[in-house]
Amino acid sequence: MLDGKILVIVAVAAVALVLVFGLYSLFRGGDFARTYSNKLMRLRIVAQLIAIVVIMAVLYFSGRGPTP
């Protein structure tokens, strides 16, 4: 069970980290923003998808998922 919690924390932290870097690039502006802001926001969406899959897998395998 502890391994599942660690996976969820890592996945959520990765999403938060990419979000912070993306927002930083937007606020910085200039060439940096033109180069990286859109790429970072796309990476955030992918990281969110992975985080959702990890969370659902942890819930499923821990027996806390929906019951049929």
GROMACS elastic network, one bead per residue, 0.5 to 0.9 nm:
[ bonds ]
;  ai    aj funct       b0    kb
    1     4     6  0.52857   500
    1     5     6  0.66169   500
    1     6     6  0.89037   500
    1    58     6  0.84333   500
    1    62     6  0.68685   500
    2     5     6  0.51622   500
    2     6     6  0.63327   500
    2     7     6  0.87644   500
    3     6     6  0.51217   500
    3     7     6  0.62875   500
    3     8     6  0.87460   500
    4     7     6  0.50948   500
    4     8     6  0.62623   500
    4     9     6  0.86444   500
    4    54     6  0.85178   500
    4    55     6  0.82801   500
    4    57     6  0.87490   500
    4    58     6  0.55146   500
    4    59     6  0.84672   500
    4    61     6  0.89302   500
    4    62     6  0.81686   500
    5     8     6  0.51231   500
    5     9     6  0.61533   500
    5    10     6  0.86049   500
    5    55     6  0.89066   500
    5    58     6  0.79090   500
    6     9     6  0.50902   500
    6    10     6  0.61246   500
    6    11     6  0.85684   500
    7    10     6  0.51672   500
    7    11     6  0.61276   500
    7    12     6  0.86332   500
    7    51     6  0.88306   500
    7    54     6  0.71255   500
    7    55     6  0.81362   500
    7    58     6  0.82634   500
    8    11     6  0.51241   500
    8    12     6  0.61325   500
    8    13     6  0.84282   500
    8    51     6  0.70238   500
    8    52     6  0.89433   500
    8    54     6  0.64861   500
    8    55     6  0.58791   500
    8    58     6  0.78174   500
    9    12     6  0.52533   500
    9    13     6  0.59460   500
    9    14     6  0.85015   500
   10    13     6  0.50701   500
   10    14     6  0.60909   500
   10    15     6  0.87138   500
   10    51     6  0.86173   500
   11    14     6  0.51778   500
   11    15     6  0.64489   500
   11    16     6  0.87926   500
   11    47     6  0.74344   500
   11    48     6  0.80204   500
   11    50     6  0.72883   500
   11    52     6  0.84834   500
   11    54     6  0.73456   500
   11    55     6  0.84060   500
   12    15     6  0.51357   500
   12    16     6  0.62358   500
   12    17     6  0.86100   500
   12    47     6  0.84537   500
   12    48     6  0.78597   500
   12    51     6  0.62169   500
   12    52     6  0.89991   500
   13    16     6  0.50160   500
   13    17     6  0.60224   500
   13    18     6  0.86081   500
   14    17     6  0.50842   500
   14    18     6  0.62200   500
   14    19     6  0.85079   500
   14    44     6  0.85347   500
   14    47     6  0.68972   500
   14    48     6  0.86738   500
   14    51     6  0.84722   500
   15    18     6  0.53072   500
   15    19     6  0.61081   500
   15    20     6  0.86761   500
   15    43     6  0.87629   500
   15    44     6  0.59292   500
   15    45     6  0.83059   500
   15    46     6  0.88294   500
   15    47     6  0.54919   500
   15    48     6  0.59993   500
   15    51     6  0.75821   500
   16    19     6  0.50041   500
   16    20     6  0.61518   500
   16    21     6  0.86717   500
   16    44     6  0.83496   500
   17    20     6  0.51874   500
   17    21     6  0.62922   500
   17    22     6  0.85648   500
   17    44     6  0.88062   500
   18    21     6  0.51672   500
   18    22     6  0.60392   500
   18    23     6  0.85973   500
   18    40     6  0.65085   500
   18    41     6  0.76366   500
   18    43     6  0.71761   500
   18    44     6  0.56435   500
   18    47     6  0.80526   500
   19    22     6  0.50356   500
   19    23     6  0.61399   500
   19    24     6  0.85023   500
   19    40     6  0.75753   500
   19    41     6  0.71157   500
   19    43     6  0.89250   500
   19    44     6  0.61784   500
   20    23     6  0.51746   500
   20    24     6  0.60701   500
   20    25     6  0.86358   500
   21    25     6  0.62152   500
   21    26     6  0.87116   500
   21    37     6  0.83397   500
   21    40     6  0.72621   500
   22    25     6  0.51719   500
   22    26     6  0.63758   500
   22    27     6  0.88208   500
   22    33     6  0.87227   500
   22    36     6  0.76259   500
   22    37     6  0.53900   500
   22    38     6  0.78772   500
   22    39     6  0.83404   500
   22    40     6  0.51881   500
   22    41     6  0.59667   500
   22    44     6  0.81699   500
   23    26     6  0.50362   500
   23    27     6  0.62508   500
   23    28     6  0.85348   500
   23    37     6  0.75843   500
   23    40     6  0.88491   500
   23    41     6  0.86573   500
   24    27     6  0.51973   500
   24    28     6  0.59945   500
   24    29     6  0.86601   500
   24    33     6  0.86376   500
   24    37     6  0.83877   500
   25    28     6  0.50882   500
   25    29     6  0.63106   500
   25    30     6  0.89211   500
   25    32     6  0.65200   500
   25    34     6  0.85581   500
   25    35     6  0.89526   500
   25    36     6  0.66829   500
   25    37     6  0.53754   500
   25    40     6  0.85159   500
   26    29     6  0.55139   500
   26    30     6  0.88602   500
   26    32     6  0.85490   500
   26    33     6  0.55069   500
   26    34     6  0.85971   500
   26    36     6  0.86668   500
   26    37     6  0.58983   500
   26    38     6  0.89585   500
   27    33     6  0.79147   500
   28    32     6  0.72463   500
   28    33     6  0.65725   500
   29    32     6  0.62436   500
   29    34     6  0.73530   500
   29    37     6  0.88906   500
   30    33     6  0.55105   500
   30    34     6  0.64871   500
   30    35     6  0.88058   500
   31    34     6  0.50523   500
   31    35     6  0.60891   500
   31    36     6  0.85585   500
   32    35     6  0.52164   500
   32    36     6  0.60179   500
   32    37     6  0.76784   500
   33    36     6  0.53451   500
   33    38     6  0.79237   500
   34    37     6  0.63482   500
   34    38     6  0.75200   500
   35    38     6  0.74698   500
   35    39     6  0.76159   500
   36    39     6  0.52221   500
   36    40     6  0.59623   500
   36    41     6  0.86090   500
   37    40     6  0.52048   500
   37    41     6  0.62618   500
   37    42     6  0.87100   500
   38    41     6  0.51867   500
   38    42     6  0.62611   500
   38    43     6  0.86068   500
   39    42     6  0.51685   500
   39    43     6  0.61741   500
   39    44     6  0.86339   500
   40    44     6  0.61148   500
   40    45     6  0.87688   500
   41    45     6  0.64597   500
   41    46     6  0.88306   500
   42    45     6  0.52044   500
   42    46     6  0.65156   500
   42    47     6  0.86956   500
   43    46     6  0.50986   500
   43    47     6  0.60952   500
   43    48     6  0.85632   500
   44    48     6  0.60547   500
   44    49     6  0.85922   500
   45    48     6  0.50369   500
   45    49     6  0.62737   500
   45    50     6  0.87109   500
   46    49     6  0.50981   500
   46    50     6  0.63032   500
   46    51     6  0.86049   500
   47    50     6  0.50934   500
   47    51     6  0.60650   500
   47    52     6  0.86169   500
   48    52     6  0.61210   500
   48    53     6  0.85943   500
   49    52     6  0.51861   500
   49    53     6  0.62881   500
   49    54     6  0.86519   500
   50    53     6  0.51115   500
   50    54     6  0.61297   500
   50    55     6  0.85921   500
   51    54     6  0.50491   500
   51    55     6  0.60706   500
   51    56     6  0.85282   500
   52    55     6  0.51084   500
   52    56     6  0.60739   500
   52    57     6  0.84736   500
   53    56     6  0.51838   500
   53    57     6  0.60371   500
   53    58     6  0.85710   500
   54    57     6  0.50957   500
   54    58     6  0.61204   500
   54    59     6  0.85945   500
   55    58     6  0.51809   500
   55    59     6  0.62060   500
   55    60     6  0.85618   500
   56    59     6  0.50999   500
   56    60     6  0.60337   500
   56    61     6  0.85935   500
   56    65     6  0.77715   500
   57    60     6  0.50046   500
   57    61     6  0.60327   500
   57    62     6  0.83255   500
   57    65     6  0.88235   500
   58    61     6  0.53038   500
   58    62     6  0.58882   500
   58    63     6  0.85579   500
   58    64     6  0.85663   500
   58    65     6  0.86951   500
   59    62     6  0.52436   500
   59    63     6  0.63423   500
   59    64     6  0.51918   500
   59    65     6  0.51346   500
   59    66     6  0.88047   500
   60    63     6  0.54674   500
   60    64     6  0.61048   500
   60    66     6  0.78290   500
   61    64     6  0.76364   500
   61    65     6  0.78211   500
   62    65     6  0.75913   500
   63    66     6  0.83582   500
   63    67     6  0.87006   500
   64    67     6  0.82412   500
